[in-house]
């Protein structure tokens, strides 16, 4: 169907490529990792071995 063909394939390619790049950049820069706030207590466990 020739009436369905876009006027310029290069323009269409550039348009979708820019949308793809914008989508990826927004996902990369707008994603915020949750801040983990926990206190790490190192516990020393001493085992007394009896032979």
mmCIF entry with sequence, helices, sheets and N, C-alpha, C, O atoms, coordinates in Angstrom:
data_MODEL
# 
_entry.id   MODEL 
# 
_entity.id                         1 
_entity.type                       polymer 
_entity.pdbx_number_of_molecules   1 
# 
_entity_poly.entity_id                      1 
_entity_poly.type                           'polypeptide(L)' 
_entity_poly.nstd_linkage                   no 
_entity_poly.nstd_monomer                   no 
_entity_poly.pdbx_seq_one_letter_code       
;(UNK)(UNK)(UNK)(UNK)(UNK)(UNK)(UNK)(UNK)(UNK)(UNK)(UNK)(UNK)(UNK)(UNK)(UNK)(UNK)
(UNK)(UNK)(UNK)(UNK)(UNK)(UNK)(UNK)(UNK)(UNK)(UNK)(UNK)(UNK)(UNK)(UNK)(UNK)(UNK)
(UNK)(UNK)(UNK)(UNK)(UNK)(UNK)(UNK)(UNK)(UNK)(UNK)(UNK)(UNK)(UNK)(UNK)(UNK)(UNK)
(UNK)(UNK)(UNK)
;
_entity_poly.pdbx_seq_one_letter_code_can   XXXXXXXXXXXXXXXXXXXXXXXXXXXXXXXXXXXXXXXXXXXXXXXXXXX 
_entity_poly.pdbx_strand_id                 A 
# 
loop_
_entity_poly_seq.entity_id 
_entity_poly_seq.num 
_entity_poly_seq.mon_id 
_entity_poly_seq.hetero 
1 1  UNK n 
1 2  UNK n 
1 3  UNK n 
1 4  UNK n 
1 5  UNK n 
1 6  UNK n 
1 7  UNK n 
1 8  UNK n 
1 9  UNK n 
1 10 UNK n 
1 11 UNK n 
1 12 UNK n 
1 13 UNK n 
1 14 UNK n 
1 15 UNK n 
1 16 UNK n 
1 17 UNK n 
1 18 UNK n 
1 19 UNK n 
1 20 UNK n 
1 21 UNK n 
1 22 UNK n 
1 23 UNK n 
1 24 UNK n 
1 25 UNK n 
1 26 UNK n 
1 27 UNK n 
1 28 UNK n 
1 29 UNK n 
1 30 UNK n 
1 31 UNK n 
1 32 UNK n 
1 33 UNK n 
1 34 UNK n 
1 35 UNK n 
1 36 UNK n 
1 37 UNK n 
1 38 UNK n 
1 39 UNK n 
1 40 UNK n 
1 41 UNK n 
1 42 UNK n 
1 43 UNK n 
1 44 UNK n 
1 45 UNK n 
1 46 UNK n 
1 47 UNK n 
1 48 UNK n 
1 49 UNK n 
1 50 UNK n 
1 51 UNK n 
# 
_struct_asym.id          A 
_struct_asym.entity_id   1 
# 
loop_
_struct_conf.conf_type_id 
_struct_conf.id 
_struct_conf.pdbx_PDB_helix_id 
_struct_conf.beg_label_comp_id 
_struct_conf.beg_label_asym_id 
_struct_conf.beg_label_seq_id 
_struct_conf.pdbx_beg_PDB_ins_code 
_struct_conf.end_label_comp_id 
_struct_conf.end_label_asym_id 
_struct_conf.end_label_seq_id 
_struct_conf.pdbx_end_PDB_ins_code 
_struct_conf.beg_auth_comp_id 
_struct_conf.beg_auth_asym_id 
_struct_conf.beg_auth_seq_id 
_struct_conf.end_auth_comp_id 
_struct_conf.end_auth_asym_id 
_struct_conf.end_auth_seq_id 
_struct_conf.pdbx_PDB_helix_class 
_struct_conf.details 
_struct_conf.pdbx_PDB_helix_length 
HELX_P HELX_P1 AA1 UNK A 2 ? UNK A 4  ? UNK A 2 UNK A 4  5 ? 3  
HELX_P HELX_P2 AA2 UNK A 9 ? UNK A 30 ? UNK A 9 UNK A 30 1 ? 22 
# 
_struct_conf_type.id          HELX_P 
_struct_conf_type.criteria    ? 
_struct_conf_type.reference   ? 
# 
loop_
_atom_site.group_PDB 
_atom_site.id 
_atom_site.type_symbol 
_atom_site.label_atom_id 
_atom_site.label_alt_id 
_atom_site.label_comp_id 
_atom_site.label_asym_id 
_atom_site.label_entity_id 
_atom_site.label_seq_id 
_atom_site.pdbx_PDB_ins_code 
_atom_site.Cartn_x 
_atom_site.Cartn_y 
_atom_site.Cartn_z 
_atom_site.occupancy 
_atom_site.B_iso_or_equiv 
_atom_site.pdbx_formal_charge 
_atom_site.auth_seq_id 
_atom_site.auth_comp_id 
_atom_site.auth_asym_id 
_atom_site.auth_atom_id 
_atom_site.pdbx_PDB_model_num 
ATOM 1   N N  . UNK A 1 1  ? 0.838  -1.188  0.000  1.00 0.00 ? 1  UNK A N  1 
ATOM 2   C CA . UNK A 1 1  ? 0.000  0.000   0.000  1.00 0.00 ? 1  UNK A CA 1 
ATOM 3   C C  . UNK A 1 1  ? 0.879  1.246   0.000  1.00 0.00 ? 1  UNK A C  1 
ATOM 4   O O  . UNK A 1 1  ? 1.408  1.613   1.049  1.00 0.00 ? 1  UNK A O  1 
ATOM 5   N N  . UNK A 1 2  ? 1.042  1.873   -1.086 1.00 0.00 ? 2  UNK A N  1 
ATOM 6   C CA . UNK A 1 2  ? 1.929  3.034   -1.153 1.00 0.00 ? 2  UNK A CA 1 
ATOM 7   C C  . UNK A 1 2  ? 1.403  4.246   -0.379 1.00 0.00 ? 2  UNK A C  1 
ATOM 8   O O  . UNK A 1 2  ? 2.190  5.105   0.019  1.00 0.00 ? 2  UNK A O  1 
ATOM 9   N N  . UNK A 1 3  ? 0.108  4.330   -0.163 1.00 0.00 ? 3  UNK A N  1 
ATOM 10  C CA . UNK A 1 3  ? -0.412 5.494   0.551  1.00 0.00 ? 3  UNK A CA 1 
ATOM 11  C C  . UNK A 1 3  ? -0.049 5.453   2.034  1.00 0.00 ? 3  UNK A C  1 
ATOM 12  O O  . UNK A 1 3  ? -0.146 6.467   2.725  1.00 0.00 ? 3  UNK A O  1 
ATOM 13  N N  . UNK A 1 4  ? 0.371  4.279   2.528  1.00 0.00 ? 4  UNK A N  1 
ATOM 14  C CA . UNK A 1 4  ? 0.737  4.171   3.938  1.00 0.00 ? 4  UNK A CA 1 
ATOM 15  C C  . UNK A 1 4  ? 2.216  4.480   4.170  1.00 0.00 ? 4  UNK A C  1 
ATOM 16  O O  . UNK A 1 4  ? 2.653  4.589   5.315  1.00 0.00 ? 4  UNK A O  1 
ATOM 17  N N  . UNK A 1 5  ? 2.965  4.618   3.123  1.00 0.00 ? 5  UNK A N  1 
ATOM 18  C CA . UNK A 1 5  ? 4.391  4.861   3.277  1.00 0.00 ? 5  UNK A CA 1 
ATOM 19  C C  . UNK A 1 5  ? 4.656  6.288   3.765  1.00 0.00 ? 5  UNK A C  1 
ATOM 20  O O  . UNK A 1 5  ? 4.089  7.236   3.222  1.00 0.00 ? 5  UNK A O  1 
ATOM 21  N N  . UNK A 1 6  ? 5.511  6.454   4.784  1.00 0.00 ? 6  UNK A N  1 
ATOM 22  C CA . UNK A 1 6  ? 5.830  7.808   5.234  1.00 0.00 ? 6  UNK A CA 1 
ATOM 23  C C  . UNK A 1 6  ? 6.586  8.584   4.147  1.00 0.00 ? 6  UNK A C  1 
ATOM 24  O O  . UNK A 1 6  ? 7.206  7.994   3.262  1.00 0.00 ? 6  UNK A O  1 
ATOM 25  N N  . UNK A 1 7  ? 6.523  9.873   4.231  1.00 0.00 ? 7  UNK A N  1 
ATOM 26  C CA . UNK A 1 7  ? 7.174  10.697  3.218  1.00 0.00 ? 7  UNK A CA 1 
ATOM 27  C C  . UNK A 1 7  ? 8.691  10.590  3.298  1.00 0.00 ? 7  UNK A C  1 
ATOM 28  O O  . UNK A 1 7  ? 9.383  10.647  2.282  1.00 0.00 ? 7  UNK A O  1 
ATOM 29  N N  . UNK A 1 8  ? 9.189  10.436  4.492  1.00 0.00 ? 8  UNK A N  1 
ATOM 30  C CA . UNK A 1 8  ? 10.636 10.331  4.630  1.00 0.00 ? 8  UNK A CA 1 
ATOM 31  C C  . UNK A 1 8  ? 10.974 9.307   5.724  1.00 0.00 ? 8  UNK A C  1 
ATOM 32  O O  . UNK A 1 8  ? 10.672 9.510   6.900  1.00 0.00 ? 8  UNK A O  1 
ATOM 33  N N  . UNK A 1 9  ? 11.596 8.221   5.312  1.00 0.00 ? 9  UNK A N  1 
ATOM 34  C CA . UNK A 1 9  ? 11.954 7.191   6.289  1.00 0.00 ? 9  UNK A CA 1 
ATOM 35  C C  . UNK A 1 9  ? 13.032 7.693   7.238  1.00 0.00 ? 9  UNK A C  1 
ATOM 36  O O  . UNK A 1 9  ? 13.065 7.293   8.401  1.00 0.00 ? 9  UNK A O  1 
ATOM 37  N N  . UNK A 1 10 ? 13.896 8.545   6.766  1.00 0.00 ? 10 UNK A N  1 
ATOM 38  C CA . UNK A 1 10 ? 14.944 9.083   7.621  1.00 0.00 ? 10 UNK A CA 1 
ATOM 39  C C  . UNK A 1 10 ? 14.349 9.948   8.732  1.00 0.00 ? 10 UNK A C  1 
ATOM 40  O O  . UNK A 1 10 ? 14.797 9.882   9.876  1.00 0.00 ? 10 UNK A O  1 
ATOM 41  N N  . UNK A 1 11 ? 13.361 10.741  8.405  1.00 0.00 ? 11 UNK A N  1 
ATOM 42  C CA . UNK A 1 11 ? 12.698 11.569  9.413  1.00 0.00 ? 11 UNK A CA 1 
ATOM 43  C C  . UNK A 1 11 ? 12.003 10.698  10.455 1.00 0.00 ? 11 UNK A C  1 
ATOM 44  O O  . UNK A 1 11 ? 12.065 10.978  11.652 1.00 0.00 ? 11 UNK A O  1 
ATOM 45  N N  . UNK A 1 12 ? 11.358 9.667   10.000 1.00 0.00 ? 12 UNK A N  1 
ATOM 46  C CA . UNK A 1 12 ? 10.689 8.759   10.924 1.00 0.00 ? 12 UNK A CA 1 
ATOM 47  C C  . UNK A 1 12 ? 11.694 8.045   11.824 1.00 0.00 ? 12 UNK A C  1 
ATOM 48  O O  . UNK A 1 12 ? 11.463 7.896   13.023 1.00 0.00 ? 12 UNK A O  1 
ATOM 49  N N  . UNK A 1 13 ? 12.797 7.610   11.248 1.00 0.00 ? 13 UNK A N  1 
ATOM 50  C CA . UNK A 1 13 ? 13.842 6.954   12.033 1.00 0.00 ? 13 UNK A CA 1 
ATOM 51  C C  . UNK A 1 13 ? 14.416 7.899   13.084 1.00 0.00 ? 13 UNK A C  1 
ATOM 52  O O  . UNK A 1 13 ? 14.599 7.504   14.235 1.00 0.00 ? 13 UNK A O  1 
ATOM 53  N N  . UNK A 1 14 ? 14.697 9.127   12.705 1.00 0.00 ? 14 UNK A N  1 
ATOM 54  C CA . UNK A 1 14 ? 15.240 10.110  13.640 1.00 0.00 ? 14 UNK A CA 1 
ATOM 55  C C  . UNK A 1 14 ? 14.237 10.407  14.750 1.00 0.00 ? 14 UNK A C  1 
ATOM 56  O O  . UNK A 1 14 ? 14.612 10.534  15.915 1.00 0.00 ? 14 UNK A O  1 
ATOM 57  N N  . UNK A 1 15 ? 12.982 10.517  14.389 1.00 0.00 ? 15 UNK A N  1 
ATOM 58  C CA . UNK A 1 15 ? 11.933 10.803  15.366 1.00 0.00 ? 15 UNK A CA 1 
ATOM 59  C C  . UNK A 1 15 ? 11.863 9.696   16.419 1.00 0.00 ? 15 UNK A C  1 
ATOM 60  O O  . UNK A 1 15 ? 11.881 9.990   17.614 1.00 0.00 ? 15 UNK A O  1 
ATOM 61  N N  . UNK A 1 16 ? 11.783 8.443   16.004 1.00 0.00 ? 16 UNK A N  1 
ATOM 62  C CA . UNK A 1 16 ? 11.698 7.347   16.966 1.00 0.00 ? 16 UNK A CA 1 
ATOM 63  C C  . UNK A 1 16 ? 13.008 7.141   17.723 1.00 0.00 ? 16 UNK A C  1 
ATOM 64  O O  . UNK A 1 16 ? 12.993 6.720   18.879 1.00 0.00 ? 16 UNK A O  1 
ATOM 65  N N  . UNK A 1 17 ? 14.110 7.426   17.098 1.00 0.00 ? 17 UNK A N  1 
ATOM 66  C CA . UNK A 1 17 ? 15.388 7.317   17.802 1.00 0.00 ? 17 UNK A CA 1 
ATOM 67  C C  . UNK A 1 17 ? 15.485 8.351   18.918 1.00 0.00 ? 17 UNK A C  1 
ATOM 68  O O  . UNK A 1 17 ? 15.956 8.044   20.013 1.00 0.00 ? 17 UNK A O  1 
ATOM 69  N N  . UNK A 1 18 ? 15.044 9.562   18.644 1.00 0.00 ? 18 UNK A N  1 
ATOM 70  C CA . UNK A 1 18 ? 15.061 10.601  19.680 1.00 0.00 ? 18 UNK A CA 1 
ATOM 71  C C  . UNK A 1 18 ? 14.104 10.274  20.819 1.00 0.00 ? 18 UNK A C  1 
ATOM 72  O O  . UNK A 1 18 ? 14.415 10.515  21.985 1.00 0.00 ? 18 UNK A O  1 
ATOM 73  N N  . UNK A 1 19 ? 12.962 9.736   20.486 1.00 0.00 ? 19 UNK A N  1 
ATOM 74  C CA . UNK A 1 19 ? 12.024 9.322   21.541 1.00 0.00 ? 19 UNK A CA 1 
ATOM 75  C C  . UNK A 1 19 ? 12.641 8.208   22.391 1.00 0.00 ? 19 UNK A C  1 
ATOM 76  O O  . UNK A 1 19 ? 12.515 8.211   23.616 1.00 0.00 ? 19 UNK A O  1 
ATOM 77  N N  . UNK A 1 20 ? 13.297 7.274   21.743 1.00 0.00 ? 20 UNK A N  1 
ATOM 78  C CA . UNK A 1 20 ? 13.952 6.184   22.469 1.00 0.00 ? 20 UNK A CA 1 
ATOM 79  C C  . UNK A 1 20 ? 15.056 6.707   23.389 1.00 0.00 ? 20 UNK A C  1 
ATOM 80  O O  . UNK A 1 20 ? 15.160 6.287   24.541 1.00 0.00 ? 20 UNK A O  1 
ATOM 81  N N  . UNK A 1 21 ? 15.873 7.618   22.880 1.00 0.00 ? 21 UNK A N  1 
ATOM 82  C CA . UNK A 1 21 ? 16.949 8.184   23.696 1.00 0.00 ? 21 UNK A CA 1 
ATOM 83  C C  . UNK A 1 21 ? 16.402 9.011   24.859 1.00 0.00 ? 21 UNK A C  1 
ATOM 84  O O  . UNK A 1 21 ? 16.943 8.956   25.964 1.00 0.00 ? 21 UNK A O  1 
ATOM 85  N N  . UNK A 1 22 ? 15.361 9.757   24.625 1.00 0.00 ? 22 UNK A N  1 
ATOM 86  C CA . UNK A 1 22 ? 14.760 10.542  25.705 1.00 0.00 ? 22 UNK A CA 1 
ATOM 87  C C  . UNK A 1 22 ? 14.170 9.639   26.781 1.00 0.00 ? 22 UNK A C  1 
ATOM 88  O O  . UNK A 1 22 ? 14.311 9.908   27.974 1.00 0.00 ? 22 UNK A O  1 
ATOM 89  N N  . UNK A 1 23 ? 13.515 8.581   26.358 1.00 0.00 ? 23 UNK A N  1 
ATOM 90  C CA . UNK A 1 23 ? 12.931 7.642   27.314 1.00 0.00 ? 23 UNK A CA 1 
ATOM 91  C C  . UNK A 1 23 ? 14.018 6.993   28.173 1.00 0.00 ? 23 UNK A C  1 
ATOM 92  O O  . UNK A 1 23 ? 13.878 6.899   29.393 1.00 0.00 ? 23 UNK A O  1 
ATOM 93  N N  . UNK A 1 24 ? 15.094 6.549   27.535 1.00 0.00 ? 24 UNK A N  1 
ATOM 94  C CA . UNK A 1 24 ? 16.183 5.913   28.285 1.00 0.00 ? 24 UNK A CA 1 
ATOM 95  C C  . UNK A 1 24 ? 16.886 6.892   29.211 1.00 0.00 ? 24 UNK A C  1 
ATOM 96  O O  . UNK A 1 24 ? 17.213 6.543   30.346 1.00 0.00 ? 24 UNK A O  1 
ATOM 97  N N  . UNK A 1 25 ? 17.119 8.094   28.751 1.00 0.00 ? 25 UNK A N  1 
ATOM 98  C CA . UNK A 1 25 ? 17.793 9.076   29.605 1.00 0.00 ? 25 UNK A CA 1 
ATOM 99  C C  . UNK A 1 25 ? 16.916 9.468   30.788 1.00 0.00 ? 25 UNK A C  1 
ATOM 100 O O  . UNK A 1 25 ? 17.423 9.668   31.891 1.00 0.00 ? 25 UNK A O  1 
ATOM 101 N N  . UNK A 1 26 ? 15.613 9.579   30.576 1.00 0.00 ? 26 UNK A N  1 
ATOM 102 C CA . UNK A 1 26 ? 14.727 9.896   31.696 1.00 0.00 ? 26 UNK A CA 1 
ATOM 103 C C  . UNK A 1 26 ? 14.708 8.772   32.716 1.00 0.00 ? 26 UNK A C  1 
ATOM 104 O O  . UNK A 1 26 ? 14.705 9.026   33.921 1.00 0.00 ? 26 UNK A O  1 
ATOM 105 N N  . UNK A 1 27 ? 14.695 7.535   32.249 1.00 0.00 ? 27 UNK A N  1 
ATOM 106 C CA . UNK A 1 27 ? 14.724 6.413   33.182 1.00 0.00 ? 27 UNK A CA 1 
ATOM 107 C C  . UNK A 1 27 ? 16.045 6.358   33.945 1.00 0.00 ? 27 UNK A C  1 
ATOM 108 O O  . UNK A 1 27 ? 16.076 5.987   35.118 1.00 0.00 ? 27 UNK A O  1 
ATOM 109 N N  . UNK A 1 28 ? 17.115 6.724   33.284 1.00 0.00 ? 28 UNK A N  1 
ATOM 110 C CA . UNK A 1 28 ? 18.421 6.667   33.934 1.00 0.00 ? 28 UNK A CA 1 
ATOM 111 C C  . UNK A 1 28 ? 18.581 7.783   34.967 1.00 0.00 ? 28 UNK A C  1 
ATOM 112 O O  . UNK A 1 28 ? 19.032 7.530   36.084 1.00 0.00 ? 28 UNK A O  1 
ATOM 113 N N  . UNK A 1 29 ? 18.220 8.998   34.609 1.00 0.00 ? 29 UNK A N  1 
ATOM 114 C CA . UNK A 1 29 ? 18.485 10.136  35.479 1.00 0.00 ? 29 UNK A CA 1 
ATOM 115 C C  . UNK A 1 29 ? 17.394 10.392  36.507 1.00 0.00 ? 29 UNK A C  1 
ATOM 116 O O  . UNK A 1 29 ? 17.661 11.055  37.509 1.00 0.00 ? 29 UNK A O  1 
ATOM 117 N N  . UNK A 1 30 ? 16.202 9.908   36.310 1.00 0.00 ? 30 UNK A N  1 
ATOM 118 C CA . UNK A 1 30 ? 15.111 10.189  37.240 1.00 0.00 ? 30 UNK A CA 1 
ATOM 119 C C  . UNK A 1 30 ? 14.874 9.065   38.233 1.00 0.00 ? 30 UNK A C  1 
ATOM 120 O O  . UNK A 1 30 ? 14.084 9.214   39.165 1.00 0.00 ? 30 UNK A O  1 
ATOM 121 N N  . UNK A 1 31 ? 15.544 7.956   38.044 1.00 0.00 ? 31 UNK A N  1 
ATOM 122 C CA . UNK A 1 31 ? 15.376 6.855   38.994 1.00 0.00 ? 31 UNK A CA 1 
ATOM 123 C C  . UNK A 1 31 ? 16.212 7.127   40.235 1.00 0.00 ? 31 UNK A C  1 
ATOM 124 O O  . UNK A 1 31 ? 17.409 7.396   40.143 1.00 0.00 ? 31 UNK A O  1 
ATOM 125 N N  . UNK A 1 32 ? 15.571 7.054   41.397 1.00 0.00 ? 32 UNK A N  1 
ATOM 126 C CA . UNK A 1 32 ? 16.262 7.335   42.654 1.00 0.00 ? 32 UNK A CA 1 
ATOM 127 C C  . UNK A 1 32 ? 16.240 6.065   43.504 1.00 0.00 ? 32 UNK A C  1 
ATOM 128 O O  . UNK A 1 32 ? 15.180 5.521   43.814 1.00 0.00 ? 32 UNK A O  1 
ATOM 129 N N  . UNK A 1 33 ? 17.410 5.621   43.860 1.00 0.00 ? 33 UNK A N  1 
ATOM 130 C CA . UNK A 1 33 ? 17.481 4.458   44.719 1.00 0.00 ? 33 UNK A CA 1 
ATOM 131 C C  . UNK A 1 33 ? 17.051 4.841   46.133 1.00 0.00 ? 33 UNK A C  1 
ATOM 132 O O  . UNK A 1 33 ? 17.375 5.933   46.601 1.00 0.00 ? 33 UNK A O  1 
ATOM 133 N N  . UNK A 1 34 ? 16.331 3.962   46.811 1.00 0.00 ? 34 UNK A N  1 
ATOM 134 C CA . UNK A 1 34 ? 15.975 4.256   48.205 1.00 0.00 ? 34 UNK A CA 1 
ATOM 135 C C  . UNK A 1 34 ? 17.227 4.236   49.085 1.00 0.00 ? 34 UNK A C  1 
ATOM 136 O O  . UNK A 1 34 ? 18.095 3.373   48.946 1.00 0.00 ? 34 UNK A O  1 
ATOM 137 N N  . UNK A 1 35 ? 17.290 5.189   49.973 1.00 0.00 ? 35 UNK A N  1 
ATOM 138 C CA . UNK A 1 35 ? 18.456 5.303   50.854 1.00 0.00 ? 35 UNK A CA 1 
ATOM 139 C C  . UNK A 1 35 ? 18.305 4.301   51.994 1.00 0.00 ? 35 UNK A C  1 
ATOM 140 O O  . UNK A 1 35 ? 17.308 4.296   52.715 1.00 0.00 ? 35 UNK A O  1 
ATOM 141 N N  . UNK A 1 36 ? 19.300 3.472   52.131 1.00 0.00 ? 36 UNK A N  1 
ATOM 142 C CA . UNK A 1 36 ? 19.272 2.492   53.210 1.00 0.00 ? 36 UNK A CA 1 
ATOM 143 C C  . UNK A 1 36 ? 19.916 3.104   54.442 1.00 0.00 ? 36 UNK A C  1 
ATOM 144 O O  . UNK A 1 36 ? 21.098 3.449   54.436 1.00 0.00 ? 36 UNK A O  1 
ATOM 145 N N  . UNK A 1 37 ? 19.130 3.231   55.487 1.00 0.00 ? 37 UNK A N  1 
ATOM 146 C CA . UNK A 1 37 ? 19.661 3.764   56.736 1.00 0.00 ? 37 UNK A CA 1 
ATOM 147 C C  . UNK A 1 37 ? 19.571 2.669   57.789 1.00 0.00 ? 37 UNK A C  1 
ATOM 148 O O  . UNK A 1 37 ? 18.517 2.437   58.382 1.00 0.00 ? 37 UNK A O  1 
ATOM 149 N N  . UNK A 1 38 ? 20.661 2.026   57.999 1.00 0.00 ? 38 UNK A N  1 
ATOM 150 C CA . UNK A 1 38 ? 20.712 1.035   59.047 1.00 0.00 ? 38 UNK A CA 1 
ATOM 151 C C  . UNK A 1 38 ? 22.104 1.068   59.667 1.00 0.00 ? 38 UNK A C  1 
ATOM 152 O O  . UNK A 1 38 ? 23.099 1.395   59.020 1.00 0.00 ? 38 UNK A O  1 
ATOM 153 N N  . UNK A 1 39 ? 22.126 0.726   60.903 1.00 0.00 ? 39 UNK A N  1 
ATOM 154 C CA . UNK A 1 39 ? 23.390 0.719   61.619 1.00 0.00 ? 39 UNK A CA 1 
ATOM 155 C C  . UNK A 1 39 ? 23.919 -0.703  61.636 1.00 0.00 ? 39 UNK A C  1 
ATOM 156 O O  . UNK A 1 39 ? 23.240 -1.638  62.061 1.00 0.00 ? 39 UNK A O  1 
ATOM 157 N N  . UNK A 1 40 ? 25.138 -0.839  61.168 1.00 0.00 ? 40 UNK A N  1 
ATOM 158 C CA . UNK A 1 40 ? 25.751 -2.147  61.089 1.00 0.00 ? 40 UNK A CA 1 
ATOM 159 C C  . UNK A 1 40 ? 26.580 -2.365  62.348 1.00 0.00 ? 40 UNK A C  1 
ATOM 160 O O  . UNK A 1 40 ? 27.624 -1.741  62.538 1.00 0.00 ? 40 UNK A O  1 
ATOM 161 N N  . UNK A 1 41 ? 26.099 -3.258  63.199 1.00 0.00 ? 41 UNK A N  1 
ATOM 162 C CA . UNK A 1 41 ? 26.822 -3.588  64.431 1.00 0.00 ? 41 UNK A CA 1 
ATOM 163 C C  . UNK A 1 41 ? 27.582 -4.886  64.212 1.00 0.00 ? 41 UNK A C  1 
ATOM 164 O O  . UNK A 1 41 ? 27.000 -5.938  63.948 1.00 0.00 ? 41 UNK A O  1 
ATOM 165 N N  . UNK A 1 42 ? 28.873 -4.781  64.327 1.00 0.00 ? 42 UNK A N  1 
ATOM 166 C CA . UNK A 1 42 ? 29.701 -5.967  64.163 1.00 0.00 ? 42 UNK A CA 1 
ATOM 167 C C  . UNK A 1 42 ? 29.804 -6.665  65.517 1.00 0.00 ? 42 UNK A C  1 
ATOM 168 O O  . UNK A 1 42 ? 30.298 -6.103  66.495 1.00 0.00 ? 42 UNK A O  1 
ATOM 169 N N  . UNK A 1 43 ? 29.329 -7.884  65.543 1.00 0.00 ? 43 UNK A N  1 
ATOM 170 C CA . UNK A 1 43 ? 29.355 -8.648  66.794 1.00 0.00 ? 43 UNK A CA 1 
ATOM 171 C C  . UNK A 1 43 ? 30.489 -9.657  66.742 1.00 0.00 ? 43 UNK A C  1 
ATOM 172 O O  . UNK A 1 43 ? 30.617 -10.431 65.793 1.00 0.00 ? 43 UNK A O  1 
ATOM 173 N N  . UNK A 1 44 ? 31.282 -9.629  67.752 1.00 0.00 ? 44 UNK A N  1 
ATOM 174 C CA . UNK A 1 44 ? 32.401 -10.549 67.848 1.00 0.00 ? 44 UNK A CA 1 
ATOM 175 C C  . UNK A 1 44 ? 31.984 -11.768 68.670 1.00 0.00 ? 44 UNK A C  1 
ATOM 176 O O  . UNK A 1 44 ? 31.657 -11.658 69.852 1.00 0.00 ? 44 UNK A O  1 
ATOM 177 N N  . UNK A 1 45 ? 32.002 -12.906 68.032 1.00 0.00 ? 45 UNK A N  1 
ATOM 178 C CA . UNK A 1 45 ? 31.604 -14.136 68.720 1.00 0.00 ? 45 UNK A CA 1 
ATOM 179 C C  . UNK A 1 45 ? 32.868 -14.945 68.969 1.00 0.00 ? 45 UNK A C  1 
ATOM 180 O O  . UNK A 1 45 ? 33.579 -15.336 68.044 1.00 0.00 ? 45 UNK A O  1 
ATOM 181 N N  . UNK A 1 46 ? 33.117 -15.176 70.224 1.00 0.00 ? 46 UNK A N  1 
ATOM 182 C CA . UNK A 1 46 ? 34.302 -15.955 70.596 1.00 0.00 ? 46 UNK A CA 1 
ATOM 183 C C  . UNK A 1 46 ? 33.839 -17.354 71.021 1.00 0.00 ? 46 UNK A C  1 
ATOM 184 O O  . UNK A 1 46 ? 32.976 -17.533 71.881 1.00 0.00 ? 46 UNK A O  1 
ATOM 185 N N  . UNK A 1 47 ? 34.453 -18.302 70.381 1.00 0.00 ? 47 UNK A N  1 
ATOM 186 C CA . UNK A 1 47 ? 34.149 -19.676 70.729 1.00 0.00 ? 47 UNK A CA 1 
ATOM 187 C C  . UNK A 1 47 ? 35.338 -20.268 71.465 1.00 0.00 ? 47 UNK A C  1 
ATOM 188 O O  . UNK A 1 47 ? 36.483 -20.154 71.026 1.00 0.00 ? 47 UNK A O  1 
ATOM 189 N N  . UNK A 1 48 ? 35.047 -20.898 72.582 1.00 0.00 ? 48 UNK A N  1 
ATOM 190 C CA . UNK A 1 48 ? 36.138 -21.550 73.315 1.00 0.00 ? 48 UNK A CA 1 
ATOM 191 C C  . UNK A 1 48 ? 36.104 -23.047 72.991 1.00 0.00 ? 48 UNK A C  1 
ATOM 192 O O  . UNK A 1 48 ? 35.172 -23.770 73.344 1.00 0.00 ? 48 UNK A O  1 
ATOM 193 N N  . UNK A 1 49 ? 37.153 -23.467 72.311 1.00 0.00 ? 49 UNK A N  1 
ATOM 194 C CA . UNK A 1 49 ? 37.220 -24.861 71.920 1.00 0.00 ? 49 UNK A CA 1 
ATOM 195 C C  . UNK A 1 49 ? 37.882 -25.665 73.024 1.00 0.00 ? 49 UNK A C  1 
ATOM 196 O O  . UNK A 1 49 ? 38.943 -25.302 73.534 1.00 0.00 ? 49 UNK A O  1 
ATOM 197 N N  . UNK A 1 50 ? 37.249 -26.737 73.373 1.00 0.00 ? 50 UNK A N  1 
ATOM 198 C CA . UNK A 1 50 ? 37.791 -27.612 74.418 1.00 0.00 ? 50 UNK A CA 1 
ATOM 199 C C  . UNK A 1 50 ? 38.132 -28.949 73.773 1.00 0.00 ? 50 UNK A C  1 
ATOM 200 O O  . UNK A 1 50 ? 37.249 -29.678 73.324 1.00 0.00 ? 50 UNK A O  1 
ATOM 201 N N  . UNK A 1 51 ? 39.419 -29.258 73.734 1.00 0.00 ? 51 UNK A N  1 
ATOM 202 C CA . UNK A 1 51 ? 39.872 -30.482 73.080 1.00 0.00 ? 51 UNK A CA 1 
ATOM 203 C C  . UNK A 1 51 ? 39.974 -31.614 74.058 1.00 0.00 ? 51 UNK A C  1 
ATOM 204 O O  . UNK A 1 51 ? 40.343 -32.725 73.679 1.00 0.00 ? 51 UNK A O  1 
# 
